[in-house]
Amino acid sequence: MLNRTGVRAGLTASPRVWRGVVLTGALAVAQPAVTFGAGVDSYRWLGELVALDEGARALTVTSRVVAPAGLAVAGLEPGDPILITWSGSDHGAQAISAVAPDDGSGLSPGDRFRLRARFVAADAARSSLTFSVSGPSSALAPLRAATQGTWATVTSPHRPAHGPAAVVAVDAYGAGDGRGPAAGDTYDWHGELVSLDNAGRSLTIRSRLVSPNAAAAGLEPGDAIRITWSGYRDRAAGVRAVVPADDSGLWGSERFLLDAKLVAVDSRYVTFSVEPPADGIDALRALTPGAWATATSPHQPAAAAVEGVTAYAASPADVPLTADAAYRWHGELVSLNDAGDTLTVQSRLVSDAAAASAAGLEAGDAIVITWSGFENRADGIRAVERDAGLWGDGGFLLQATFVETDPSRRYLTFSVEPPADSVPALRAMTRGSWATLASHHRPAAGATPVLTVDAYAPSMAPRLAGMAPAADDAYKWRGELVSRDEEAGTLTVRSRLVSPSGTVAADLDAGDPIVITWSGFDDRADGIRAVKRDDGSGLWGSDRFLLQAEFAAVEGRYLTFTVEPPADSAPMMQGLVPGAWAIGTSPHRPDSGVGAVTMVDAYDPARRARRYVWNGALVDLDEAAAAVTVSAPVEEHVFRYVDRFSKDDEVVLIWTPGDGDGVRAIRYLELRAQSILKHGFVLPVKFLSADEDRRRITFTTPIPARALGALSDAEPGVWINATSLFDQSYEHAAIIAMEVEGGYAEE
C-alpha cells in the first residue's frame, strides 16, 4: 500500500548489494549483467516504482534516506531540480545521504554517487524521498510491464552530465523482457453482450474470470479498471486480473490489456463497459442481449480501447433492409399530451411470449417493440423487450415507452414521440379512433421513432374548414350571462346548440370538464355543434373552434357552462346582469399556451361599457413587463406648463374628443394624485418626456397580455391604435385592445 508520498508502507529494511543481488528485507531481485559505453563509470541504486511518464521520459521512484539529521528539503517545491548524494562504495549505493538544490554550477572531477533529479516529496517519518529522474526510452519502456509499488535497480553514472542522462538502465522486479508487442499490435477477446446505450458510446459486456480472485478487492461500479487477459499471441482466453486503472504508466503487463469501466463482478464473471468504434454501431444494433461477440483491442492501452466488434458467429441479417427502409403499423389513439411530444397508443399483442415479457415491465420503462409483419406492413406485436440498445436484425422495430397492458394481456399501451408536423392532424382525431403510423425498420440512435401519423382510413379523417388555424389564432363566440362569481373569477353562460340531439354526451354531471366544438367560419362561431367530456387525451376531434369549459346543465336547445375569463376583462363586464349577452374570445386550439378564454366583452358596448380609440407612434414594446411606450400628439398650449412634470411621474392624460369614438390629441395632463377624473376621455400613464418642436409627449403604460401578440412584430415608429374604456377607475390604464394602424409612419 502506498502512503501519501507514493512510498509503499513497510518496506524500510536497508538494501544491501552482494554479488549482483539486491536484498530488501525478504525481497530478492536478480540483476542481469549490465554493459555500458566506453568510459562510463556507473553505480546501481534501489527505488520503489511510483509512476512512469513515457512521453516525458520521466520515472518517479521512492528511495530510503540514511542522513542522521534528515534531509535539508525545506523550501523545496515539487518539480524543483535537486542533486542527490548517495551513501555507497564502488558500484553499489546504499541509501540517500544528502539532497541539495541543483543550481547548475557543475561537479568536481572527484564527485561520485551523484544523481540529478526533480523533487516530488519527502517523508521524514519513513525516512524516504520521492523524486523523478529522466532516462532514454529504451531503458524505461520495459517498466510498463511492472506494477506500482514494486522495486527496481537503477543504473546511473557517478558524475551526471547536464540533460536527460541521469539514468542509463533500469531492471524492475517482474518486468517484461522488453520484447513485447509492437505499438499497433491487437488481440481478440470474447464477451456476452448486455446493452448498448442510445448514443452508441457505451457497450456493456460480460466476460469470464479465469481465477476466483482475479478481481481486486474494493472495486465499485463505475470505477475505471484495467483488465489483463490470459492469452497467447493475438487470442485472449479469459480475464486474468482486474485492478483499478491509474495514471502511473505502470500496467503490470506488456500485452493483453484493456481499459474499461466496471459495472459488476462476481466470482465467475466481470461485467464492464467500453466505447465501441463509431463505424460498428449499426452492426451492434443488429445483435441481441445474451449473444456473444468478438472484440479487437490493442495490446497496450490506447485512445481507442476497442477497435472493432463483430458477432461471435456472424450470420446474414434476416431482412436485407436499408437504413431508411420503413414500415406501417396501426394503433388505437389513447392520448396526446399538451406539448404534443408524447403520443400514447394501444396495439394488439400476437404472441404469448410478448405478453409474458410485458408482464415484467413497469410504467415508464424504455422498451423495443418487434412487430409481426411482411415487407412494409406490420400486423401485431410479436415481442416486447427492455431497450438495451441491442435490437436484433429482423426489422419491424420500434423504440417506445411502456405504459401498461390490459388485464387479459391482449393489448399493449405505449407512448412514442410523434413528428411535430403531425400534431395538428392528431389534435383533430378522437380518443379511441385508429391511426396508421410509419417507422424505420431499424431505428437510428436519437432519431424520432415515428415518421408519419395518419387516420387509419382517409374517410375517417376529420373534415377541416379550410386551412388549419395558427396556434395563436382566435375566434369570437356569444353567450347569455347566467351568473358571475367575482370571488372565483368565473362566468357562467348559456349558448345555443345548433345540431340535432345527441351532440351532448349523455353521462355528464355538473362540474365535469368538457370540450365544446362550435359551428363557425374563420373567426366567428355561430352555435355549439358538439359537447363531450374532456378526458385529458388532447385528442379533440377538431382543429378549430374548440373551448375547454365546465359543464353546468343542458336544457332543450341550450347548453349552460362555466369559463374563467382573464382578470383584466373585469372592466368590460361592468354593468352586465343576468340575461345580458356577452362576446367571448378564445384560441381555436386549447394547446396554444394561453387560457381557454382570453377576453369577455359586453355584447352591446355602447350601452354596457363605453370605450374610445386613441393613437400614437410606437417607441418601445417590453414584452417581459407587458408594457408599451408611445409618443402621442399634444395640443400646443400644454407646453406652457409641461415643464412642471418629471420623468416617471404618474399622470392622467385628457384627450380632445374626435369623430365617433376617436380622439385627436392630448388636451391636458395632471398628476394622478391631484386628479379627480376617473371617467371619460382619460388615461392614467407614466410620463417620460415632452418634445415641443414635434408637439409630442412620450409615456409608458402596461397593456393586457392579449394585446402583446398584436404588437409583437411592430417596428418602432409605426402608429398604433388603442381602445380604452371610459371608466378608468383602476390603478393602470384600462386598455381593451391594440392594433397596428395601416399606412402611417412617424416622420
Secondary structure as GFF3:
##gff-version 3
##sequence-region A 1 747
A	DSSP	beta_strand	16	18	.	.	.	ID=ss1
A	DSSP	beta_strand	21	24	.	.	.	ID=ss2
A	DSSP	beta_strand	27	30	.	.	.	ID=ss3
A	DSSP	beta_strand	42	53	.	.	.	ID=ss4
A	DSSP	beta_strand	58	64	.	.	.	ID=ss5
A	DSSP	beta_strand	81	89	.	.	.	ID=ss6
A	DSSP	beta_strand	92	101	.	.	.	ID=ss7
A	DSSP	beta_strand	114	123	.	.	.	ID=ss8
A	DSSP	beta_strand	128	134	.	.	.	ID=ss9
A	DSSP	alpha_helix	137	140	.	.	.	ID=ss10
A	DSSP	three_ten_helix	141	145	.	.	.	ID=ss11
A	DSSP	beta_strand	151	157	.	.	.	ID=ss12
A	DSSP	beta_strand	169	172	.	.	.	ID=ss13
A	DSSP	beta_strand	186	196	.	.	.	ID=ss14
A	DSSP	beta_strand	203	208	.	.	.	ID=ss15
A	DSSP	beta_strand	224	232	.	.	.	ID=ss16
A	DSSP	beta_strand	235	244	.	.	.	ID=ss17
A	DSSP	beta_strand	257	265	.	.	.	ID=ss18
A	DSSP	beta_strand	269	274	.	.	.	ID=ss19
A	DSSP	three_ten_helix	278	280	.	.	.	ID=ss20
A	DSSP	alpha_helix	281	285	.	.	.	ID=ss21
A	DSSP	beta_strand	292	298	.	.	.	ID=ss22
A	DSSP	beta_strand	308	311	.	.	.	ID=ss23
A	DSSP	beta_strand	326	336	.	.	.	ID=ss24
A	DSSP	beta_strand	343	348	.	.	.	ID=ss25
A	DSSP	alpha_helix	352	359	.	.	.	ID=ss26
A	DSSP	beta_strand	366	374	.	.	.	ID=ss27
A	DSSP	beta_strand	377	386	.	.	.	ID=ss28
A	DSSP	beta_strand	397	405	.	.	.	ID=ss29
A	DSSP	beta_strand	411	416	.	.	.	ID=ss30
A	DSSP	three_ten_helix	420	422	.	.	.	ID=ss31
A	DSSP	alpha_helix	423	427	.	.	.	ID=ss32
A	DSSP	beta_strand	434	440	.	.	.	ID=ss33
A	DSSP	beta_strand	452	455	.	.	.	ID=ss34
A	DSSP	three_ten_helix	458	460	.	.	.	ID=ss35
A	DSSP	beta_strand	474	485	.	.	.	ID=ss36
A	DSSP	beta_strand	490	496	.	.	.	ID=ss37
A	DSSP	beta_strand	513	521	.	.	.	ID=ss38
A	DSSP	beta_strand	524	533	.	.	.	ID=ss39
A	DSSP	beta_strand	546	555	.	.	.	ID=ss40
A	DSSP	beta_strand	558	563	.	.	.	ID=ss41
A	DSSP	three_ten_helix	567	573	.	.	.	ID=ss42
A	DSSP	beta_strand	581	587	.	.	.	ID=ss43
A	DSSP	three_ten_helix	590	592	.	.	.	ID=ss44
A	DSSP	beta_strand	599	602	.	.	.	ID=ss45
A	DSSP	alpha_helix	605	608	.	.	.	ID=ss46
A	DSSP	beta_strand	611	622	.	.	.	ID=ss47
A	DSSP	beta_strand	627	633	.	.	.	ID=ss48
A	DSSP	three_ten_helix	636	640	.	.	.	ID=ss49
A	DSSP	three_ten_helix	642	644	.	.	.	ID=ss50
A	DSSP	beta_strand	650	657	.	.	.	ID=ss51
A	DSSP	beta_strand	663	671	.	.	.	ID=ss52
A	DSSP	three_ten_helix	672	674	.	.	.	ID=ss53
A	DSSP	beta_strand	682	691	.	.	.	ID=ss54
A	DSSP	beta_strand	696	702	.	.	.	ID=ss55
A	DSSP	alpha_helix	705	711	.	.	.	ID=ss56
A	DSSP	beta_strand	718	725	.	.	.	ID=ss57
A	DSSP	beta_strand	735	745	.	.	.	ID=ss58
###
